[in-house]
Amino acid sequence: MVTKNEAESRYEVHVDGKLAGFLEYRDVSGVLALVHTEVDDAYAGQGLGGQLAKFALDDVLARGGKISPLCPFVAKYIDKHPEYRVTIR
């Protein structure tokens, strides 16, 4: 399950109630900079990073925001999902 933790400026994914990974962000003059993704080694290869990227992108787009994919993982995710390419600023 992915949630937004505004106090920590990150999106978080939980497995069985435990934090399994996160995607940090920074608001820079109204542009959400997605800066770092990290998934616990125990959950590597299970698609949690993709869930984080999709949730973050969908969340910002639903609010009409602008995105800067500074995190290489998110940039690669966008390359594989062309529906997000036209919305990135």
N, C-alpha and C positions, 0 to 999 in steps of 0.2 A: 504494500500500500504506500503510495506517494503522498506526501503532505508538504505544505509550505510552512516553514518556520521563519517568520519575519524577524523574530528576536535575534536569530543567528544568521540572517540573510542567506538562507539556503533552502533548497528543496531536499526533502529527506525520503528515503525509502526504508520501510520497516518489514522485517520478516519475523513472524511469530512474536510480534511485539518488541523486537529488538532492532536498533538502528543497524542497517546493513550497508548503507551508502548515502552519499549526499552530493548535491551540485550547488556550489557557492555562487552567489551573484552579488553585483554591486550596481546601485542606481547612480548613473553618471549623467547628470543633466537631462533626466527623463528617458535615457536609454538604459535598458537592462543589460549589463555586461555579464555574460555567463562565463565565469572565470576558472572554475576547477571542479572536476568530477572525481569522486573517489568511492570505490566499492570494496568492502571487506573481502580479503582473499578467499574466505570460506564460501563466498557467493559469486566468485568470478565465473564468467561464461554463462550466467543464467539470464542475461538480458536486463539486469537491473539498471545498468547505465543507460540503456535505450529507454527504459521506462522513465527515468529521471529527465532525460533530454526531451522526450515527447511531452511529458507533463509540464515542464517549464515553458517550452515553446507554445503549447496550447494555452497555458495560463496567460502569458503575456499577450498573445494574439487576441484572445477573448476580450482583453481590456483595451485593445487598440494600441498597444505599446510598441516600441521599437526595441530591437534586439541586436546586440553585438556578440557574436559567438567567439570569444577569446579562447575558450577551452578547446584544444584540438579535438577531443572526443566529440563535443557538440558540433564542431565544424564538419567532421566526418559524417555525423548523423544527418546533418542538413544536406550534404552531398548525396546521400542515399535516399533522401525524401524530398523530391523537387517541389512538393507543395509548400515547403517552408522557404524556399529560395527567394521568392518574390516579396517576402514580408520582412526580410532582414535589412537593416539600415546600417 
